[in-house]
Structures are given as structure tokens and as C-alpha cells.
Amino acid sequence: MSLTNLGIFHTIIGITAIIAAVISYIRFGKINLRHSSGKIYLYTTVITSLTALGISKHGGFNAGHILPCS
């Protein structure tokens, strides 16, 4: 399974959003948009959502979108 440039960008930005959310939650007990970690989370989530539209146009949902469940 190979990723397009858009897919790679989408993945990196999505992971950045998750990391920012965790940092904000640990520091403030919530995602606080008044601080940089909360702002990074918000903006990267918006970008991730927008890039998802381009990905679904080209390849759609695939095995990479399924989280393993035990």
C-alpha cells in the first residue's frame, strides 16, 4: 500500500493534531484554544479534514483507516 503526497501530508498533519490534543489535555484537562497547543489542534484538524476530501476523491476508504480492535 503506497501513499500519495496528499496522503503523506494528511497523515503527518493528522498525527500532529493528535499530539497537540494530548499535550493540551495533559496540561489543561481539556483542549484549550487559548493556548498554542489547542490552536495547533484546531488548525491541523481543519487541514486534516480538508485533505481528507481530496483523498476520498482519489482513493476512498481503505484498510489504513481501520484501527485494529482486540
C-alpha atoms as an extended CHARMM CRD file, in Angstrom:
* protein
*
        70  EXT
         1         1  MET       CA              0.0000000000        0.0000000000        0.0000000000  PROA      1               0.0000000000
         2         2  SER       CA              1.5920000000        3.2760000000       -1.0740000000  PROA      2               0.0000000000
         3         3  LEU       CA              0.5890000000        6.7940000000       -0.1490000000  PROA      3               0.0000000000
         4         4  THR       CA              0.2850000000        9.7750000000       -2.4380000000  PROA      4               0.0000000000
         5         5  ASN       CA              1.8990000000       13.0700000000       -1.4980000000  PROA      5               0.0000000000
         6         6  LEU       CA             -1.5090000000       14.2570000000       -0.3140000000  PROA      6               0.0000000000
         7         7  GLY       CA             -1.8800000000       11.0940000000        1.7740000000  PROA      7               0.0000000000
         8         8  ILE       CA              1.5180000000       11.6060000000        3.3870000000  PROA      8               0.0000000000
         9         9  PHE       CA              0.7090000000       15.2590000000        4.1650000000  PROA      9               0.0000000000
        10        10  HSD       CA             -2.7130000000       14.2390000000        5.5370000000  PROA      10              0.0000000000
        11        11  THR       CA             -1.1200000000       11.6200000000        7.7980000000  PROA      11              0.0000000000
        12        12  ILE       CA              1.5640000000       13.9600000000        9.1500000000  PROA      12              0.0000000000
        13        13  ILE       CA             -0.9260000000       16.7400000000        9.8530000000  PROA      13              0.0000000000
        14        14  GLY       CA             -3.3650000000       14.2760000000       11.4590000000  PROA      14              0.0000000000
        15        15  ILE       CA             -0.6800000000       12.9060000000       13.7700000000  PROA      15              0.0000000000
        16        16  THR       CA              0.3130000000       16.4790000000       14.6630000000  PROA      16              0.0000000000
        17        17  ALA       CA             -3.3130000000       17.1890000000       15.6120000000  PROA      17              0.0000000000
        18        18  ILE       CA             -3.4410000000       14.1320000000       17.8680000000  PROA      18              0.0000000000
        19        19  ILE       CA             -0.1710000000       15.0610000000       19.5890000000  PROA      19              0.0000000000
        20        20  ALA       CA             -1.3340000000       18.6550000000       20.1430000000  PROA      20              0.0000000000
        21        21  ALA       CA             -4.6340000000       17.4230000000       21.5900000000  PROA      21              0.0000000000
        22        22  VAL       CA             -2.8540000000       15.0830000000       24.0130000000  PROA      22              0.0000000000
        23        23  ILE       CA             -0.4660000000       17.8220000000       25.1150000000  PROA      23              0.0000000000
        24        24  SER       CA             -3.3330000000       20.2650000000       25.6750000000  PROA      24              0.0000000000
        25        25  TYR       CA             -5.3760000000       17.6810000000       27.5460000000  PROA      25              0.0000000000
        26        26  ILE       CA             -2.4750000000       16.7340000000       29.8110000000  PROA      26              0.0000000000
        27        27  ARG       CA             -1.6100000000       20.3740000000       30.5630000000  PROA      27              0.0000000000
        28        28  PHE       CA             -5.1110000000       21.8000000000       30.9790000000  PROA      28              0.0000000000
        29        29  GLY       CA             -7.5040000000       18.8580000000       31.3880000000  PROA      29              0.0000000000
        30        30  LYS       CA             -9.1880000000       19.8940000000       28.1410000000  PROA      30              0.0000000000
        31        31  ILE       CA             -8.3050000000       21.1450000000       24.6870000000  PROA      31              0.0000000000
        32        32  ASN       CA             -7.7810000000       24.7860000000       25.4860000000  PROA      32              0.0000000000
        33        33  LEU       CA             -7.9670000000       27.0280000000       22.4040000000  PROA      33              0.0000000000
        34        34  ARG       CA             -6.4260000000       29.9300000000       24.3200000000  PROA      34              0.0000000000
        35        35  HSD       CA             -3.0350000000       28.2130000000       24.2550000000  PROA      35              0.0000000000
        36        36  SER       CA             -0.8120000000       27.2550000000       21.3420000000  PROA      36              0.0000000000
        37        37  SER       CA             -1.3720000000       23.5020000000       21.6880000000  PROA      37              0.0000000000
        38        38  GLY       CA             -5.1280000000       23.9890000000       21.4050000000  PROA      38              0.0000000000
        39        39  LYS       CA             -4.7550000000       26.3020000000       18.4140000000  PROA      39              0.0000000000
        40        40  ILE       CA             -2.4290000000       23.8440000000       16.7040000000  PROA      40              0.0000000000
        41        41  TYR       CA             -5.0030000000       21.1100000000       17.3240000000  PROA      41              0.0000000000
        42        42  LEU       CA             -7.8100000000       23.1940000000       15.8400000000  PROA      42              0.0000000000
        43        43  TYR       CA             -5.9520000000       24.2710000000       12.7110000000  PROA      43              0.0000000000
        44        44  THR       CA             -4.4010000000       20.8840000000       11.9960000000  PROA      44              0.0000000000
        45        45  THR       CA             -7.7790000000       19.1800000000       12.4610000000  PROA      45              0.0000000000
        46        46  VAL       CA             -9.3330000000       21.5450000000        9.9180000000  PROA      46              0.0000000000
        47        47  ILE       CA             -6.4920000000       20.9050000000        7.4680000000  PROA      47              0.0000000000
        48        48  THR       CA             -6.7680000000       17.1470000000        8.0250000000  PROA      48              0.0000000000
        49        49  SER       CA            -10.4940000000       17.2870000000        7.3230000000  PROA      49              0.0000000000
        50        50  LEU       CA             -9.9790000000       19.2800000000        4.1420000000  PROA      50              0.0000000000
        51        51  THR       CA             -7.2450000000       16.9870000000        2.8350000000  PROA      51              0.0000000000
        52        52  ALA       CA             -9.4930000000       14.0010000000        3.5490000000  PROA      52              0.0000000000
        53        53  LEU       CA            -11.8600000000       15.3460000000        0.9030000000  PROA      53              0.0000000000
        54        54  GLY       CA             -9.0800000000       15.1680000000       -1.6700000000  PROA      54              0.0000000000
        55        55  ILE       CA             -8.1180000000       11.6670000000       -0.5990000000  PROA      55              0.0000000000
        56        56  SER       CA            -11.6610000000       10.3360000000       -0.7820000000  PROA      56              0.0000000000
        57        57  LYS       CA            -11.9130000000       11.7690000000       -4.2700000000  PROA      57              0.0000000000
        58        58  HSD       CA             -8.8900000000        9.7210000000       -5.3830000000  PROA      58              0.0000000000
        59        59  GLY       CA             -8.8220000000        6.5450000000       -3.3470000000  PROA      59              0.0000000000
        60        60  GLY       CA            -11.5440000000        6.4370000000       -0.7610000000  PROA      60              0.0000000000
        61        61  PHE       CA            -11.6620000000        4.4160000000        2.4040000000  PROA      61              0.0000000000
        62        62  ASN       CA             -9.1030000000        1.6100000000        2.6790000000  PROA      62              0.0000000000
        63        63  ALA       CA             -7.5020000000       -0.7130000000        5.1990000000  PROA      63              0.0000000000
        64        64  GLY       CA             -5.2790000000        2.1000000000        6.5340000000  PROA      64              0.0000000000
        65        65  HSD       CA             -8.3360000000        3.7670000000        8.0680000000  PROA      65              0.0000000000
        66        66  ILE       CA             -9.3120000000        0.8070000000       10.2460000000  PROA      66              0.0000000000
        67        67  LEU       CA             -7.9640000000        0.7500000000       13.7960000000  PROA      67              0.0000000000
        68        68  PRO       CA             -7.1220000000       -2.7400000000       14.9900000000  PROA      68              0.0000000000
        69        69  CYS       CA             -9.5320000000       -3.8720000000       17.6860000000  PROA      69              0.0000000000
        70        70  SER       CA             -8.8270000000       -6.6810000000       20.1150000000  PROA      70              0.0000000000
